[in-house]
């Protein structure tokens, strides 16, 4: 099941399928270590086999709810940063959410595969491209950060393919797939030493045992 962004149930983005919301420390990529309020939406049209939130995939499990109380919860936190993640956020109308957060002085970030056109106003867009559903062409030039998951040595080629599409100022990260980290970490280190435009991203939140 896949929703249309114009579906009446979303009321122009005033309702969204919020799966969970929580205040924590960002665990990956350029903003790792920073406090942020996470809003996770349910529903995903990509379905990575290594996903650690597979329960988010089925949109039927996450009915749309009023987003204003969620915004209010985020505004109360001291971090003043919101990360919208999923699931796959680009499935939904996010203009209302992002604009209301920015009006309240909240920095807006989103983590997406880039598989669909993303709406909304964002201070930071992290794209993590997946082979089974590559990013929409419009997303590359909007990316502030490209984070590629490395499961096998062949994924380095996928990383370079996507890196050619983003702007020069886009930050590039290679992140080991969690279950393959011990096997792939040394290869990632060696690759980055030979190709220093890339940096390492780790799922630090898993080491810290936080959401």
KOLVEXZA-281194 format. One record per atom (N, C-alpha, C): x, z, y; residue number from 1; atom name. Coordinates in Angstrom, 1 decimal, decimal comma, always signed. Each point is the difference from the previous one (the first is absolute). Layout:
x:z:y:nr:atom
X:Z:Y:NUM:CA
...
//
This chain:
x:z:y:nr:atom
+0,8:+0,0:-1,2:1:N
-0,8:+0,0:+1,2:1:CA
+0,9:+0,0:+1,2:1:C
-0,3:-0,9:+1,0:2:N
+0,7:+0,0:+1,2:2:CA
-1,0:-0,1:+1,2:2:C
+0,2:+0,8:+1,0:3:N
-0,8:+0,0:+1,1:3:CA
+0,4:-1,0:+1,0:3:C
-1,0:-0,5:+0,8:4:N
+0,3:-0,8:+1,2:4:CA
+0,2:+0,9:+1,2:4:C
+1,0:-0,2:+0,9:5:N
+0,2:+0,9:+1,1:5:CA
-1,3:+0,0:+0,9:5:C
-0,8:-1,0:+0,0:6:N
-1,2:+0,0:+0,8:6:CA
-1,2:+0,6:-0,7:6:C
+0,2:+0,6:-1,2:7:N
-1,1:+0,6:-0,7:7:CA
-0,7:+1,1:+0,8:7:C
-1,3:+0,0:+0,1:8:N
-0,7:+0,9:+0,8:8:CA
+0,2:+1,4:-0,3:8:C
+0,5:+0,3:-1,2:9:N
+0,2:+1,4:-0,4:9:CA
+1,1:+0,7:+0,8:9:C
+0,9:-0,8:+0,6:10:N
+1,1:+0,5:+0,7:10:CA
-0,3:+0,2:+1,5:10:C
-1,2:-0,5:+0,4:11:N
-0,4:+0,2:+1,4:11:CA
+1,1:-0,3:+1,0:11:C
+0,7:-1,1:-0,2:12:N
+1,1:-0,4:+0,9:12:CA
+1,2:+0,8:-0,1:12:C
+0,2:+0,8:-1,0:13:N
+1,1:+0,8:-0,2:13:CA
-0,3:+1,5:+0,3:13:C
-1,2:+0,3:+0,4:14:N
-0,3:+1,4:+0,3:14:CA
-0,2:+0,8:-1,3:14:C
-0,1:-0,8:-1,1:15:N
-0,1:+0,6:-1,4:15:CA
+1,1:-0,7:-0,8:15:C
+0,7:+0,8:-0,8:16:N
+1,1:-0,5:-0,9:16:CA
+0,0:+0,8:-1,3:16:C
+0,5:-0,7:-1,1:17:N
+0,0:+0,7:-1,2:17:CA
+1,2:+1,0:-0,1:17:C
-0,1:+1,1:+0,7:18:N
+1,2:+0,9:+0,0:18:CA
+0,0:+0,7:-1,3:18:C
+1,2:-0,1:-0,7:19:N
+0,2:+0,7:-1,3:19:CA
+0,5:+1,4:+0,2:19:C
+0,9:+0,2:+1,0:20:N
+0,6:+1,3:+0,3:20:CA
+0,7:-0,1:+1,3:20:C
+0,1:+1,2:+0,6:21:N
+0,7:+0,1:+1,3:21:CA
+0,8:+1,3:-0,1:21:C
+1,3:+0,0:+0,5:22:N
+0,8:+1,2:-0,1:22:CA
+1,2:-0,1:+1,0:22:C
+0,5:+1,1:+0,4:23:N
+1,1:+0,2:+0,9:23:CA
+1,2:+0,3:-0,8:23:C
+1,1:-0,8:+0,2:24:N
+1,1:+0,2:-0,9:24:CA
+1,3:-0,6:+0,7:24:C
+1,0:-0,2:-0,8:25:N
+1,3:-0,6:+0,4:25:CA
+0,1:-1,4:-0,5:25:C
+0,2:-1,0:+0,8:26:N
+0,2:-1,4:-0,5:26:CA
+1,2:+0,0:-0,9:26:C
-0,3:-0,6:-1,2:27:N
+1,1:+0,0:-1,0:27:CA
+0,8:-1,2:-0,3:27:C
-0,4:-1,1:+0,7:28:N
+0,7:-1,3:-0,3:28:CA
+0,4:-0,7:+1,3:28:C
+0,9:-0,9:-0,2:29:N
+0,3:-1,0:+1,1:29:CA
+0,7:+0,6:+1,2:29:C
-0,2:-0,8:+1,1:30:N
+0,7:+0,4:+1,3:30:CA
-0,5:+1,3:+0,5:30:C
-1,2:+0,3:-0,1:31:N
-0,6:+1,3:+0,5:31:CA
+0,0:+1,1:-0,9:31:C
+0,8:-0,1:-1,1:32:N
+0,1:+1,1:-0,9:32:CA
+0,5:+1,3:+0,6:32:C
-0,7:+1,1:-0,3:33:N
+0,4:+1,3:+0,6:33:CA
-0,8:+0,4:+1,1:33:C
-0,9:-0,9:+0,6:34:N
-0,8:+0,3:+1,1:34:CA
-1,4:+0,5:-0,4:34:C
-0,5:+0,9:+0,8:35:N
-1,4:+0,6:-0,2:35:CA
-1,0:-1,1:+0,3:35:C
-1,0:-0,1:-0,8:36:N
-1,1:-1,0:+0,2:36:CA
-1,2:+0,4:-0,7:36:C
-1,2:-0,5:+0,6:37:N
-1,3:+0,2:-0,7:37:CA
-0,3:-1,3:-0,7:37:C
-0,2:+0,1:-1,3:38:N
-0,2:-1,1:-0,9:38:CA
-1,5:-0,2:-0,2:38:C
-0,5:-1,2:+0,2:39:N
-1,4:-0,4:-0,4:39:CA
+0,1:-1,1:-1,0:39:C
-0,4:+0,4:-1,3:40:N
+0,1:-0,9:-1,1:40:CA
-1,4:-0,6:-0,2:40:C
-0,1:-1,4:+0,0:41:N
-1,3:-0,6:-0,3:41:CA
+0,0:-0,5:-1,4:41:C
-1,1:+0,0:-0,6:42:N
-0,2:-0,4:-1,4:42:CA
-0,3:-1,5:-0,1:42:C
+0,3:-0,6:-1,1:43:N
-0,2:-1,4:-0,2:43:CA
+1,3:-0,8:+0,1:43:C
+0,4:-0,8:-1,0:44:N
+1,2:-0,8:+0,1:44:CA
-0,2:-1,3:-0,8:44:C
+0,5:-1,1:+0,6:45:N
-0,1:-1,3:-0,6:45:CA
+1,3:-0,5:-0,5:45:C
+1,0:+0,9:+0,0:46:N
+1,4:-0,4:-0,5:46:CA
+0,3:+0,6:-1,4:46:C
-0,1:+1,3:-0,1:47:N
+0,1:+0,6:-1,3:47:CA
+1,4:+0,0:-0,6:47:C
+0,9:+0,7:+0,6:48:N
+1,4:+0,0:-0,5:48:CA
+0,0:+0,9:-1,3:48:C
+0,7:-0,5:-1,0:49:N
+0,0:+0,8:-1,3:49:CA
+0,7:+1,3:+0,1:49:C
+0,9:+0,2:+1,0:50:N
+0,7:+1,3:+0,2:50:CA
-0,7:+0,9:+1,0:50:C
-1,2:-0,4:+0,5:51:N
-0,7:+0,8:+1,0:51:CA
-0,2:+1,4:-0,4:51:C
+0,3:+1,0:+0,9:52:N
-0,2:+1,4:-0,4:52:CA
-1,4:+0,5:+0,5:52:C
-0,8:-0,9:+0,6:53:N
-1,3:+0,4:+0,4:53:CA
-1,0:-1,0:-0,5:53:C
+0,0:-0,3:-1,3:54:N
-0,9:-1,0:-0,6:54:CA
-1,4:+0,4:+0,1:54:C
-0,3:+1,3:+0,2:55:N
-1,4:+0,4:+0,1:55:CA
-0,6:-0,5:+1,3:55:C
+0,9:-0,6:+0,9:56:N
-0,5:-0,5:+1,3:56:CA
-0,6:-1,4:-0,2:56:C
+0,3:-0,7:-1,1:57:N
-0,2:-1,4:-0,1:57:CA
-1,5:-0,4:+0,1:57:C
-0,8:+0,6:-0,7:58:N
-1,4:-0,4:-0,1:58:CA
-0,8:+0,5:+1,3:58:C
-0,4:-1,0:+0,8:59:N
-0,7:+0,4:+1,2:59:CA
-1,4:+0,6:-0,2:59:C
-0,6:-0,2:-1,2:60:N
-1,2:+0,7:-0,3:60:CA
+0,1:+1,5:+0,0:60:C
+1,2:+0,5:-0,3:61:N
+0,2:+1,4:-0,1:61:CA
+0,1:+0,7:+1,4:61:C
+0,1:-0,8:+1,1:62:N
+0,3:+0,5:+1,3:62:CA
-1,0:-0,5:+1,0:62:C
-1,2:+0,5:+0,1:63:N
-1,0:-0,4:+0,9:63:CA
+0,5:+0,2:+1,5:63:C
-0,5:-0,9:+0,9:64:N
+0,4:+0,1:+1,4:64:CA
-0,6:+1,3:+0,6:64:C
+0,8:+0,6:+0,8:65:N
-0,4:+1,3:+0,7:65:CA
+0,3:-0,2:+1,5:65:C
-0,7:+0,8:+0,8:66:N
+0,3:+0,0:+1,4:66:CA
+1,5:+0,3:+0,3:66:C
+0,6:-0,8:+0,8:67:N
+1,4:+0,1:+0,3:67:CA
+0,3:+1,0:+1,2:67:C
-1,0:+0,2:+0,8:68:N
+0,3:+0,9:+1,2:68:CA
+0,4:+1,4:-0,4:68:C
-0,5:+0,7:-1,0:69:N
+0,5:+1,3:-0,4:69:CA
+1,4:-0,1:-0,5:69:C
+0,4:-1,1:-0,7:70:N
+1,3:-0,2:-0,4:70:CA
+1,0:-0,1:+1,1:70:C
-0,4:-0,8:+1,0:71:N
+0,8:-0,1:+1,3:71:CA
+0,2:+1,4:+0,6:71:C
-1,1:+0,7:+0,1:72:N
+0,1:+1,4:+0,6:72:CA
+0,9:+0,9:-0,8:72:C
+0,1:-0,1:-1,3:73:N
+0,9:+0,8:-0,8:73:CA
+1,4:-0,4:+0,3:73:C
+0,3:-1,3:+0,2:74:N
+1,3:-0,5:+0,3:74:CA
+0,5:+0,5:+1,3:74:C
-0,9:-0,1:+1,0:75:N
+0,4:+0,4:+1,4:75:CA
+0,4:+1,5:+0,1:75:C
-0,6:+0,8:-0,9:76:N
+0,3:+1,5:+0,0:76:CA
+1,5:+0,3:-0,4:76:C
+0,6:-0,9:-0,7:77:N
+1,3:+0,3:-0,6:77:CA
+1,1:-0,2:+1,1:77:C
+1,1:+0,7:-0,2:78:N
+1,1:-0,1:+1,0:78:CA
+0,9:-1,2:-0,1:78:C
-0,1:-0,7:-1,2:79:N
+0,9:-1,2:-0,2:79:CA
-0,3:-1,2:+1,0:79:C
-1,3:-0,1:+0,4:80:N
-0,4:-1,1:+0,9:80:CA
+0,3:-1,4:-0,6:80:C
+0,1:-0,1:-1,3:81:N
+0,2:-1,3:-0,6:81:CA
-1,0:-0,1:-1,2:81:C
-0,6:-1,1:-0,2:82:N
-0,8:-0,3:-1,1:82:CA
+0,5:-1,2:-0,8:82:C
+0,1:+0,2:-1,3:83:N
+0,3:-1,1:-0,9:83:CA
-1,2:-0,4:-0,9:83:C
-0,5:-1,2:+0,2:84:N
-1,1:-0,5:-0,8:84:CA
+0,6:-0,7:-1,3:84:C
-0,4:+0,4:-1,1:85:N
+0,6:-0,5:-1,3:85:CA
-1,2:-0,2:-1,0:85:C
+0,4:-0,3:-1,2:86:N
-1,1:-0,3:-1,0:86:CA
+0,4:+0,3:-1,4:86:C
-0,6:-0,7:-0,9:87:N
-0,9:-1,1:+0,2:87:CA
+0,7:-1,1:+0,9:87:C
-0,8:-0,9:+0,5:88:N
+0,4:-1,1:+0,9:88:CA
-0,7:+0,0:+1,3:88:C
+0,6:+0,6:+1,0:89:N
-0,7:+0,1:+1,3:89:CA
-0,5:-1,3:+0,6:89:C
+0,7:-1,1:-0,3:90:N
-0,3:-1,3:+0,7:90:CA
-1,4:-0,6:-0,5:90:C
-0,6:+0,7:-1,0:91:N
-1,3:-0,5:-0,4:91:CA
-1,1:+0,4:+1,0:91:C
+0,3:+0,9:+0,9:92:N
-1,1:+0,6:+0,8:92:CA
+0,2:-0,2:+1,5:92:C
-1,1:+0,1:+0,8:93:N
+0,0:-0,1:+1,4:93:CA
+0,7:+1,2:+0,6:93:C
+1,1:-0,1:+0,6:94:N
+0,8:+1,2:+0,5:94:CA
+0,1:+0,1:+1,5:94:C
-0,6:-1,0:+0,7:95:N
+0,1:+0,0:+1,4:95:CA
-0,5:+1,3:+0,7:95:C
-1,2:+0,4:-0,5:96:N
-0,6:+1,3:+0,6:96:CA
+0,9:+1,2:-0,3:96:C
+0,5:+0,1:-1,2:97:N
+0,8:+1,2:-0,3:97:CA
+1,3:+0,0:+0,8:97:C
+0,7:-1,1:+0,0:98:N
+1,3:-0,1:+0,7:98:CA
-0,2:+0,2:+1,5:98:C
-1,0:-0,6:+0,6:99:N
-0,2:+0,1:+1,4:99:CA
-0,4:+1,4:+0,4:99:C
-0,8:+0,7:-0,8:100:N
-0,4:+1,3:+0,3:100:CA
+1,2:+1,0:-0,1:100:C
+0,8:-0,2:-0,9:101:N
+1,2:+0,8:-0,2:101:CA
+0,9:-0,1:+1,2:101:C
+0,2:-1,3:+0,4:102:N
+1,0:-0,2:+1,1:102:CA
-0,6:+0,6:+1,3:102:C
-1,3:-0,1:+0,2:103:N
-0,6:+0,6:+1,2:103:CA
+0,2:+1,5:+0,0:103:C
+0,2:+0,6:-1,1:104:N
+0,3:+1,5:-0,1:104:CA
+1,5:+0,3:+0,0:104:C
+0,8:-1,0:+0,3:105:N
+1,4:+0,2:+0,1:105:CA
+0,7:+0,1:-1,4:105:C
-0,6:-0,6:-1,0:106:N
+0,5:+0,1:-1,4:106:CA
+0,8:-1,3:-0,2:106:C
+1,2:+0,1:-0,6:107:N
+0,8:-1,2:-0,4:107:CA
-0,6:-0,5:-1,3:107:C
-0,3:-1,3:-0,1:108:N
-0,7:-0,6:-1,1:108:CA
+1,0:-0,7:-0,9:108:C
+0,0:+0,3:-1,3:109:N
+0,8:-0,7:-1,0:109:CA
-0,9:-0,4:-1,1:109:C
+0,4:-1,1:-0,7:110:N
-0,7:-0,5:-1,2:110:CA
+1,0:-0,5:-1,0:110:C
-0,3:+0,3:-1,3:111:N
+0,8:-0,4:-1,1:111:CA
-0,9:-1,0:-0,8:111:C
+0,4:-1,2:-0,2:112:N
-0,8:-1,0:-0,6:112:CA
+0,9:-1,0:-0,8:112:C
-0,6:-0,6:-1,0:113:N
+0,7:-1,1:-0,7:113:CA
+0,1:-1,2:+0,8:113:C
-0,9:-0,1:+1,1:114:N
+0,0:-1,2:+0,8:114:CA
-0,8:-1,1:-0,6:114:C
-0,7:+0,3:-1,1:115:N
-0,7:-1,1:-0,8:115:CA
-1,2:-0,6:+0,8:115:C
-0,5:+0,7:+1,0:116:N
-1,1:-0,5:+0,8:116:CA
+0,3:+0,1:+1,5:116:C
-0,8:-0,7:+0,8:117:N
+0,2:+0,1:+1,4:117:CA
-0,4:+1,4:+0,4:117:C
+0,9:+0,7:+0,8:118:N
-0,2:+1,3:+0,4:118:CA
-0,5:+0,1:+1,5:118:C
-1,1:+0,7:+0,2:119:N
-0,5:+0,1:+1,4:119:CA
+0,3:+1,4:+0,5:119:C
-0,2:+0,2:+1,3:120:N
+0,3:+1,3:+0,6:120:CA
+1,3:-0,1:+0,8:120:C
+0,3:+1,1:+0,8:121:N
+1,2:+0,1:+0,8:121:CA
+0,9:+1,1:-0,6:121:C
+1,2:-0,4:-0,3:122:N
+0,9:+0,8:-0,7:122:CA
+1,4:+0,1:+0,7:122:C
+0,4:+1,3:+0,0:123:N
+1,4:+0,2:+0,6:123:CA
+1,1:-0,3:-1,1:123:C
-0,4:+0,0:-1,2:124:N
+1,0:-0,2:-1,1:124:CA
-0,8:-0,6:-1,2:124:C
+0,5:-1,1:-0,5:125:N
-0,6:-0,7:-1,2:125:CA
+1,1:-0,1:-1,0:125:C
-0,2:+0,7:-1,2:126:N
+0,9:-0,1:-1,1:126:CA
-0,6:-0,9:-1,1:126:C
+0,7:-1,1:-0,3:127:N
-0,5:-0,9:-1,0:127:CA
+0,8:+0,2:-1,3:127:C
-0,7:+0,2:-1,1:128:N
+0,7:+0,1:-1,3:128:CA
-0,6:-1,2:-0,9:128:C
+0,7:-1,1:+0,1:129:N
-0,6:-1,2:-0,7:129:CA
+0,1:+0,1:-1,5:129:C
-1,1:-0,6:-0,6:130:N
-0,1:+0,0:-1,5:130:CA
-0,1:-1,4:-0,5:130:C
+0,7:-0,2:-1,1:131:N
+0,0:-1,4:-0,6:131:CA
-1,3:-0,5:-0,4:131:C
-0,9:+0,9:-0,6:132:N
-1,2:-0,5:-0,5:132:CA
-1,1:-0,4:+1,1:132:C
+0,3:+0,5:+1,2:133:N
-0,8:-0,4:+1,2:133:CA
+0,8:+0,0:+1,2:133:C
+0,8:-1,0:+0,3:134:N
+0,9:+0,0:+1,1:134:CA
-0,6:+0,2:+1,4:134:C
+0,7:+0,4:+1,0:135:N
-0,5:+0,2:+1,3:135:CA
-0,7:-1,2:+0,6:135:C
-1,0:+0,2:+0,8:136:N
-0,6:-1,1:+0,8:136:CA
+1,1:-0,4:+1,0:136:C
+0,1:-1,3:+0,3:137:N
+1,1:-0,5:+0,9:137:CA
+0,0:+0,7:+1,4:137:C
-1,2:+0,4:+0,4:138:N
-0,1:+0,6:+1,4:138:CA
+0,6:+1,4:+0,1:138:C
+0,2:+0,6:-1,2:139:N
+0,5:+1,4:+0,0:139:CA
+1,5:+0,1:+0,2:139:C
+0,8:-1,0:-0,3:140:N
+1,4:+0,1:+0,1:140:CA
+0,5:+0,3:+1,4:140:C
-0,5:-0,7:+1,0:141:N
+0,4:+0,1:+1,4:141:CA
-0,4:+1,3:+0,6:141:C
-1,0:+0,7:-0,6:142:N
-0,5:+1,3:+0,5:142:CA
+0,7:+1,2:-0,6:142:C
+0,8:-0,3:-1,0:143:N
+0,7:+1,2:-0,8:143:CA
+1,1:+0,6:+0,9:143:C
-0,1:+1,3:+0,1:144:N
+1,2:+0,8:+0,5:144:CA
+0,9:+0,4:-1,1:144:C
-0,5:+0,0:-1,2:145:N
+0,8:+0,5:-1,1:145:CA
-0,5:-0,8:-1,3:145:C
+1,0:-0,4:-0,7:146:N
-0,2:-0,7:-1,3:146:CA
+0,6:+0,9:-1,1:146:C
-0,9:+0,5:-0,9:147:N
+0,5:+0,9:-1,1:147:CA
-0,3:-0,7:-1,3:147:C
+1,0:-0,3:-0,7:148:N
-0,1:-0,7:-1,3:148:CA
+0,3:+0,9:-1,1:148:C
-0,9:+0,1:-1,0:149:N
+0,2:+0,8:-1,2:149:CA
+0,8:-0,8:-1,0:149:C
+1,1:+0,7:-0,5:150:N
+0,9:-0,6:-0,9:150:CA
-0,2:+0,6:-1,4:150:C
-0,5:-0,8:-0,9:151:N
-0,2:+0,5:-1,4:151:CA
+1,0:-0,7:-0,9:151:C
+0,3:-1,2:+0,2:152:N
+1,0:-0,7:-0,8:152:CA
+1,0:-0,8:+1,0:152:C
+1,1:-0,5:-0,6:153:N
+0,9:-0,7:+0,9:153:CA
-0,6:-1,3:+0,6:153:C
-1,0:-0,5:-0,6:154:N
-0,6:-1,2:+0,5:154:CA
-0,7:+0,3:+1,3:154:C
-0,3:+1,2:+0,3:155:N
-0,8:+0,4:+1,2:155:CA
+0,9:-0,2:+1,3:155:C
+1,3:+0,0:-0,2:156:N
+0,8:-0,2:+1,2:156:CA
-0,2:-1,4:+0,6:156:C
-0,3:-1,0:-0,9:157:N
-0,3:-1,3:+0,5:157:CA
-1,4:+0,0:+0,8:157:C
-0,9:+0,7:-0,5:158:N
-1,3:+0,2:+0,6:158:CA
+0,2:+0,6:+1,4:158:C
+0,9:+1,0:+0,0:159:N
+0,2:+0,7:+1,3:159:CA
+0,6:-1,0:+1,0:159:C
+1,0:-0,8:-0,4:160:N
+0,6:-0,9:+0,9:160:CA
-1,0:-1,1:+0,5:160:C
-0,9:-0,4:-0,9:161:N
-1,0:-1,0:+0,4:161:CA
-0,9:+0,5:+1,1:161:C
-0,4:+1,2:-0,1:162:N
-0,8:+0,6:+1,0:162:CA
+0,7:+0,3:+1,3:162:C
+1,3:+0,4:-0,1:163:N
+0,8:+0,3:+1,1:163:CA
+0,2:-1,2:+0,9:163:C
+0,0:-1,2:-0,6:164:N
+0,1:-1,2:+0,8:164:CA
-1,2:-0,3:+0,9:164:C
-1,1:+0,6:-0,3:165:N
-1,3:-0,2:+0,7:165:CA
-0,2:+0,9:+1,2:165:C
+0,6:+1,2:+0,0:166:N
-0,2:+0,9:+1,1:166:CA
+0,9:-0,2:+1,2:166:C
-0,3:+0,6:+1,1:167:N
+0,8:-0,1:+1,2:167:CA
+1,4:+0,7:-0,2:167:C
+0,9:-0,4:+0,8:168:N
+1,4:+0,6:-0,1:168:CA
+0,0:+1,5:+0,2:168:C
-0,9:+0,5:+0,8:169:N
+0,0:+1,5:+0,3:169:CA
-0,8:+0,8:-1,0:169:C
-0,6:-0,7:-1,0:170:N
-0,7:+0,8:-1,0:170:CA
+1,0:+0,7:-0,9:170:C
-0,2:+1,3:-0,3:171:N
+0,9:+0,8:-0,8:171:CA
-0,3:-0,3:-1,5:171:C
+1,1:-0,1:-0,7:172:N
-0,1:-0,4:-1,4:172:CA
+0,4:+1,2:-0,9:172:C
-0,8:+0,3:-1,0:173:N
+0,2:+1,1:-1,0:173:CA
-0,2:-0,5:-1,4:173:C
+0,8:+0,5:-0,9:174:N
-0,1:-0,2:-1,4:174:CA
-0,3:+1,4:-0,6:174:C
-1,1:+0,1:-0,8:175:N
-0,4:+1,3:-0,6:175:CA
-0,1:-0,2:-1,5:175:C
+0,7:+0,9:-0,7:176:N
-0,1:-0,1:-1,5:176:CA
-1,4:+0,4:-0,5:176:C
-0,6:-0,7:-0,9:177:N
-1,2:+0,4:-0,6:177:CA
+0,2:+1,3:-0,7:177:C
-0,8:+1,0:+0,2:178:N
+0,2:+1,4:-0,4:178:CA
+0,5:+0,1:-1,4:178:C
-0,7:-0,6:-0,9:179:N
+0,4:+0,2:-1,5:179:CA
+1,2:-0,8:-0,4:179:C
+0,5:-0,9:+0,9:180:N
+1,2:-0,7:-0,3:180:CA
+1,2:+0,4:+0,9:180:C
-0,2:+1,0:+0,8:181:N
+1,0:+0,4:+1,0:181:CA
+1,4:+0,3:-0,6:181:C
+0,0:+0,7:-1,1:182:N
+1,3:+0,4:-0,6:182:CA
+0,7:-1,3:-0,5:182:C
-0,7:-0,9:-0,5:183:N
+0,6:-1,3:-0,5:183:CA
+0,4:-0,9:+1,2:183:C
-0,8:-0,1:+1,0:184:N
+0,2:-1,0:+1,1:184:CA
+0,8:+0,5:+1,2:184:C
+0,2:+1,3:+0,1:185:N
+0,5:+0,6:+1,3:185:CA
+1,4:-0,6:+0,2:185:C
+0,9:+0,0:-1,0:186:N
+1,3:-0,5:+0,3:186:CA
+0,1:-1,5:+0,4:186:C
-0,9:-0,8:-0,6:187:N
-0,1:-1,4:+0,4:187:CA
-0,5:-0,1:+1,4:187:C
-0,9:+0,8:+0,4:188:N
-0,5:+0,0:+1,4:188:CA
+1,2:+0,4:+1,0:188:C
+0,7:+1,0:-0,4:189:N
+1,1:+0,4:+0,9:189:CA
+1,0:-1,1:+0,1:189:C
+0,4:-0,6:-1,1:190:N
+1,0:-1,1:+0,0:190:CA
-0,5:-1,2:+0,8:190:C
-1,3:-0,3:-0,2:191:N
-0,6:-1,1:+0,7:191:CA
+0,0:+0,2:+1,6:191:C
-0,3:+1,2:+0,4:192:N
+0,0:+0,3:+1,4:192:CA
+1,4:+0,0:+0,6:192:C
+0,9:+0,5:-0,8:193:N
+1,4:-0,1:+0,5:193:CA
+0,5:-1,4:+0,2:193:C
-0,5:-0,9:-0,8:194:N
+0,3:-1,4:+0,2:194:CA
-0,9:-0,7:+1,0:194:C
-1,2:+0,6:+0,3:195:N
-1,0:-0,6:+0,9:195:CA
-0,5:+1,1:+0,9:195:C
+0,9:+0,4:+1,0:196:N
-0,3:+1,2:+0,8:196:CA
-1,2:-0,1:+1,0:196:C
-0,6:-1,2:+0,0:197:N
-1,3:-0,1:+0,8:197:CA
-1,1:+0,9:-0,6:197:C
+0,2:+0,3:-1,3:198:N
-1,0:+0,8:-0,7:198:CA
+0,4:+1,5:+0,1:198:C
-1,0:+0,9:-0,1:199:N
+0,2:+1,4:-0,2:199:CA
-0,7:+0,5:-1,2:199:C
+0,4:+1,2:-0,5:200:N
-0,7:+0,6:-1,1:200:CA
-1,2:+0,8:+0,5:200:C
-1,2:-0,1:-0,7:201:N
-1,1:+0,8:+0,1:201:CA
-0,2:+0,8:-1,3:201:C
-0,3:+1,2:+0,1:202:N
-0,3:+0,9:-1,1:202:CA
-1,4:+0,6:+0,1:202:C
-0,6:+0,3:-1,0:203:N
-1,3:+0,7:+0,0:203:CA
+0,3:+1,5:+0,1:203:C
+0,5:+0,4:+1,2:204:N
+0,4:+1,4:+0,2:204:CA
-1,1:+1,0:-0,2:204:C
-1,2:-0,4:+0,3:205:N
-1,1:+1,0:-0,2:205:CA
-0,1:+0,5:-1,4:205:C
+0,4:-0,9:-1,0:206:N
+0,0:+0,4:-1,4:206:CA
+1,0:+1,1:-0,3:206:C
+1,2:-0,2:+0,7:207:N
+1,0:+1,1:-0,2:207:CA
-0,4:+1,3:+0,7:207:C
-0,7:-0,1:+1,1:208:N
-0,5:+1,1:+0,7:208:CA
-1,3:+0,6:-0,6:208:C
-0,6:-0,7:-1,0:209:N
-1,2:+0,5:-0,6:209:CA
-1,1:+0,2:+1,0:209:C
-0,2:-1,0:+0,8:210:N
-1,1:+0,0:+1,0:210:CA
-0,8:-1,3:-0,1:210:C
-1,2:+0,0:+0,5:211:N
-0,8:-1,3:+0,0:211:CA
+0,7:-1,1:+0,6:211:C
//
